[in-house]
Amino acid sequence: MATSHAQDKLEFNKLRKRLRRQVGQAIADYNMIQDGDKVMVCLSGGKDSYTMLDILMNLQAHAPIHFELIAVNLDQKQPGFPEHVLPEYLTNLGVPFHIIEKDTYSIVQEVVPEGKTTCGICSRLRRGSLYGWARQNNITKIALGHHRDDIIETAFLNLFYGGKLKAMPPKLLSDDKTNIVIRPLSYCRESDITRYSEQQQFPIIPCNLCGSQENLQRQVIKDMIQTWDKQYPGRSDIIFRSLQNVSPSQLADNSLFNFTDLESLREAPSDDIKQIDDGFIERAFSG
């Protein structure tokens, strides 16, 4: 029994180190957090945002730079939402926090026809409320809890249903150029976050507005990728690396690469290249 407990503790420590290393690497690779930043950690009450806050607090304590953290939750006035859970948790944690109260639930229910997916409009309303609060309170970075699986799934959602090669970038400047969004969990697997959350026993708050809906397009994509990973271990790793290794000249977007004027970029072959070409042709026909 003691051996089993020691092994579990060892595995958890390895998991925690891996997540911290991956978050630290993502922050470094994309220069997400800089000295003096005031980072708004968007806390939904789900496993991802709890894990993000936990790891960012650890990094804050050990980082060579100084930055502030403030946890912010949007209370959307969903029926049965346990309003006491996050304030109690964050107070005990000792982290500064703020609860934004805005009844987006009623808006969603009024606008979206019964039986239709609410995720899209709910997300837009939530984002607007959080962005507005960030602008009003001198927030320099908005941290969202999207992980590597979210990024890959979004890429396929846009590919299959939106006709776009587009995902979630680890760092983003908002359309109005006023907010910078960061995703510190960009390198972290959802399976690792789930295990970490269970071990830490975070007080999870389920999303009863959109999370309970079945047969969402995202779930279809998630199932597809999980099936691939079972059949071909490591495939999702390769897919994520491809999002970091884009060749615009090998696609077909005129706004990213100047296909129209390629003729003006063409150079006359050098004598060396001509000799190689002539030699190749001679060998090909002499055989």
GUDRENKOL-445655 format. One record per residue: residue in three letters; x, y, z of N, C-alpha, C in turn. Coordinates in steps of 0.2 Angstrom, whole numbers, plus 5000, padded with zeros to 4 digits. Each point is the difference from the previous one (the first is absolute). Example, Ala and Ser with C-alpha at 12.3 -4.5 7.8 and 13.67 -1.06 7.14 Angstrom:
<sites>
Ala506649725039499650065000500450065000;Ser499850054996500450065001499650055003;
</sites>
This chain:
<sites>
Met500449945000499650065000500450065000;Ala500650005004500450065001500450014993;Thr500249944997500350014993499650034995;Ser499349985000499650024995499950085001;His499950025006499950075002500650044998;Ala500649975001500750044998500050004992;Gln499849954997500050004992499550054998;Asp499450015003499550054998500350075001;Lys500350015005500350065002500550024995;Leu500549954998500550014995499750024993;Glu499549964998499750024994499650074999;Phe499750025006499750065000500650065000;Asn500549995003500650055000500250004993;Lys500149954996500250004993499550044996;Leu499449985001499450044997500150075001;Arg500050025006500150075002500650044997;Lys500549965000500650034997500050014992;Arg499649954997499950004993499650064998;Leu499450015004499650054998500350075001;Arg500450015006500350065001500650024995;Arg500349944998500550014994499750024994;Gln499449974998499750024994499750075000;Val499750025005499850075001500550055000;Gly500649985003500550055000500350004993;Gln500149954996500250004994499650044995;Ala499349995000499650044996500050075002;Ile500150025006500050075002500750034997;Ala500549965000500750034997499950004993;Asp499849954997500049994992499650064997;Tyr499450025003499650064997500050065004;Asn500550015005500150065004499350025003;Met499749955003499350025002500050055006;Ile500449995005500050045006500750045001;Gln499950065001500650045000500050045007;Asp500650035002500150035006499550065001;Gly499650005006499550055001499349994997;Asp499949944997499449984997499449995006;Lys499450024998499549995005499549954996;Val500149935002499649954997499449985003;Met499550014995499349985003499949924998;Val499949965005499949934999499349985000;Cys499749994994499349984999499949945003;Leu499650005006499849945003499349984999;Ser499949944997499349984999499749965005;Gly500549965004499849955004500149934998;Gly500350004994500149934997500749985001;Lys500249944998500649975001500650044997;Asp499950034994500550034997500250075003;Ser499550045002500250065003500350005007;Tyr499749955003500349985007500849994999;Thr500149954996500749984999500450064998;Met499850044995500450064998500150045005;Leu499550025005500250045005500549975005;Asp499949945001500549965005500750014997;Ile500149994994500750004997500250075000;Leu499650044998500350074999500250035007;Met499649985005500250025007500749985002;Asn500149934998500649975002500650044996;Leu499950014993500550044996500150075003;Gln499550035002500050075003500550005006;Ala500049955004500450005006500749984998;His500149974994500749984999500350044994;Ala499650044996500350034994500550065002;Pro500450014995500550065001499750064999;Ile499450014997499650064999499550015005;His499750065001499450015004499450014996;Phe499549975001499350014997499549995005;Glu499450034999499449995004499649954997;Leu499649975004499449954998499450025004;Ile499550014996499350015003499549954996;Ala499749965004499549954998499350034999;Val499849994994499350034998499549954998;Asn499450005003499549954998499450044997;Leu499749984995499450034998499449965002;Asp499650035005499449965002499450024995;Gln499949954996499550014994499349995002;Lys499949995007499349995003499649944997;Gln500449954999499749934998499649985006;Pro499449974999499749975006500449945003;Gly500050015007500349955004500850015000;Phe500250064998500850015000500250015007;Pro500449965003500250015007500550065001;Glu499750065001500450065001500550005005;His499949965005500550005006500749974998;Val500049954996500549964999500750034998;Leu500050044995500650044998500250055005;Pro499650045003500250055005500349975006;Glu499749945002500349975006500749974998;Tyr500049964994500749974998500550054999;Leu499950064997500550054999500250045006;Thr499550015004500250035007500549965004;Asn499849935000500549965004500749994996;Leu500050014994500649994996500450075001;Gly499750055001500350065002500250044993;Val499749994995500150034994499550064999;Pro500250064997499550054999499549984994;Phe499350015001499649984995499450055000;His499649994994499450044999499549964997;Ile499450015002499449964997499650064996;Ile499949994993499650044996499349974999;Glu499550035002499349985000499750034994;Lys499849954995499750024994499549954998;Asp499450014999499549954998500049994992;Thr500549964998500149984993499549944999;Tyr499949965005499649944999499350024997;Ser499750055003499350024997500050024993;Ile500650044998500150024993500049944996;Val500449955002500149944996499449964999;Gln499650005005499449965000499550034995;Glu500050075000499550044996500250004993;Val500650004998500350014993500049934997;Val500249955003500249934997499349965000;Pro499849974994499449965000500149945004;Glu499549975003500049945004500349944996;Gly500549975003500349944997500750024996;Lys500150064999500650024996500650015005;Thr500650004997500650015004500150075003;Thr500150005006500150075003500750025001;Cys500549964999500750015001500250064997;Gly499950014994500250064996499950065003;Ile499350025001499850065002500250015007;Cys500049955004500250005007500750025001;Ser500449974995500750025000500250074999;Arg499650034995500150074997499850045006;Leu499449995003499850055005500549995006;Arg500249955002500549995005500650044999;Arg500349994994500650034998499950085000;Gly499550024998499850075000500050035007;Ser499749975004500050025007500750005003;Leu500449954999500749995003500450054997;Tyr500050014993500450054997499950075003;Gly499350025000499850065003500350025007;Trp500049955004500250015007500850015000;Ala500349964996500750004999500250074998;Arg499750034995500250074998499950055006;Gln499449995004499950055005500450005006;Asn500449945000500449995006500849994999;Asn500250034994500750004999500349934999;Ile499749954998500249944999500550004994;Thr500649975001500450004994500049934996;Lys499849945004499949944996499449965003;Ile499749974996499449965001500149934999;Ala500149965006500249934999499449955000;Leu499949974994499549955000500249935000;Gly499649955002500249935002500049954994;His500050034994500049954995500749964999;His499949934999500649965000500149984993;Arg500549954999500249984994499549974996;Asp499649955003499449974997499550054997;Asp499950055004499550054998500250034993;Ile500750025000500350034994499949964994;Ile500249935001499949954994499350004998;Glu499649995005499349994998499750064997;Thr500250065002499850064996500250004993;Ala500649984999500350004993499649964996;Phe499849945002499549954996499350034999;Leu499850035006499350034999500050054994;Asn500550045000500050054995500149974993;Leu500449955000500249974994499349964997;Phe499749965004499449964998499450044999;Tyr499950055005499350035000500150084998;Gly500650035000500050074999500450024993;Gly500349954997500450014994500650045001;Lys500350005006500650045002500649965003;Leu500650024998500649975004500150055006;Lys499749985005500050055006499949965006;Ala500450025006499949975006500050055006;Met500349985005500050055006500850025001;Pro500250064999500750015001500250005008;Pro500649985001500250015007500050075003;Lys500150054995499950075002499750044995;Leu499550045002499650044995499950075002;Leu500050044995499850075001499250014998;Ser499650025004499350004998499950054994;Asp499449994997499850034994500050085001;Asp499850025006500050075001500750035002;Lys500549965000500750015002500150035007;Thr499549985005500150035006500249955006;Asn499949934998500149955005500549954997;Ile500549975004500449944998499849945004;Val499849954996499849945003500549955000;Ile500149965005500649955000499649935003;Arg500349954997499849935002500649965003;Pro500150015006500649975003500049925000;Leu499449974999500049935000500049974993;Ser500250044995500149984993500349944999;Tyr500549985004500449944999499849945004;Cys499550015004499849955005499449964997;Arg500149935001499449964998499450005004;Glu499449994998499450005004500149945005;Ser500249944998500049955004500550015006;Asp500550045000500450015005499750055005;Ile499650054997499750055004499449975004;Thr499749954997499449965003500349975006;Arg500649964999500349965006500250055005;Tyr500350064998500350055005499450025004;Ser499450024997499550035003499649955005;Glu500049944998499749955005500549995006;Gln500650004999500549995006499950065004;Gln500050064997499950065004499350025004;Gln499649964997499350005003499750074999;Phe500150034995499750074998499250005001;Pro499750055003499350005000499750014993;Ile499949954996499850014993499250035000;Ile499950054996499350024999499849984993;Pro499649964998499849984994499650054996;Cys500150004993499650054996499449974998;Asn499450025003499449984999499750034994;Leu500350064997499750034995500249974993;Cys500649994999500249974994500449935000;Gly500349995006500349945001499649935000;Ser499450015001499549945001499749984993;Gln500150054995499749984994500449944996;Glu499649964997500449944997500150014992;Asn500449964998500150004992500250074998;Leu500450045003500350064998500649984995;Gln500150054995500549984995500749995003;Arg500150045005500649995004500149935002;Gln499549975003500049945003500249954994;Val499750014994500149954995500850014998;Ile500250065000500850004998500449975006;Lys499850015006500449975005500049935000;Asp499449974999500049924999500449984994;Met500050044995500449984994500850005001;Ile500250055004500750015002500249955005;Gln499649985004500249955005500049934997;Thr499649994995500049944996500749994997;Trp500250064996500650004997500649985005;Asp500050035006500549995004500149935003;Lys499449975000500049935002500349964995;Gln499850014994500349964994500750024998;Tyr500150065001500750024998500350055005;Pro500349975006500250045005500550064998;Gly499950065003500450054998499750044995;Arg499549984996499750044995499850075002;Ser499750015005499850075003500650045001;Asp500649975002500650045001500250034993;Ile500049964995500250024993499550054998;Ile499449995001499550054997500250075004;Phe500150005006500150075003500750034998;Arg500549964999500650024997499950034993;Ser499549984996499950024993499750075001;Leu499750025005499750075001500550055002;Gln500649975002500650045001500550014994;Asn499849964995500549994994499650014994;Val499850064999499550024994500550024994;Ser499849984994500450024994499450044995;Pro500050065001499550044996500049994992;Ser500749994998500149994993499749934997;Gln499949965005499749934998499349995001;Leu499650065002499350005000499750044994;Ala499550035001499750034994499650075002;Asp500350035005499750075003500450064997;Asn499750034995500450064997500150055005;Ser499750015005500150055005500649995004;Leu500249935001500649985004500650004995;Phe499949984994500649994996499850034993;Asn500550034997499950044993500149954995;Phe499549964998500049954995500050044993;Thr499650065000499950034994500650034997;Asp500550025004500650034997500649965000;Leu499949935000500649965001500450014994;Glu499850014994500450014994500650055002;Ser499850065003500550055002500549985004;Leu499949945004500549985005500549954997;Arg499849974994500449954997500650034997;Glu500649965002500650014998500349964994;Ala500450034996500349964994500549945003;Pro500049944998500449955003500750024999;Ser500449985004500850015000500349954995;Asp500650014998500449954996500049945003;Asp500150005007500149935004499349964999;Ile499550045001499349965000499949984992;Lys500250044995499949974994500449944998;Gln500650005003500449944999499749945003;Ile499850015006499649945003499449984996;Asp499650044998499449994996500249964994;Asp500650034996500249974994500249925001;Gly500450005006500349935001499449955002;Phe499550025003499549965002499649984994;Ile499950044995499649994994500449954996;Glu500750015000500449964996500049925003;Arg500150005006500049935003499349974999;Ala499550045001499349974999499949974993;Phe500250034995499949974993500649954998;Ser500650015003500549954998499849935003;Gly499649995005499949945003499549964995;
</sites>
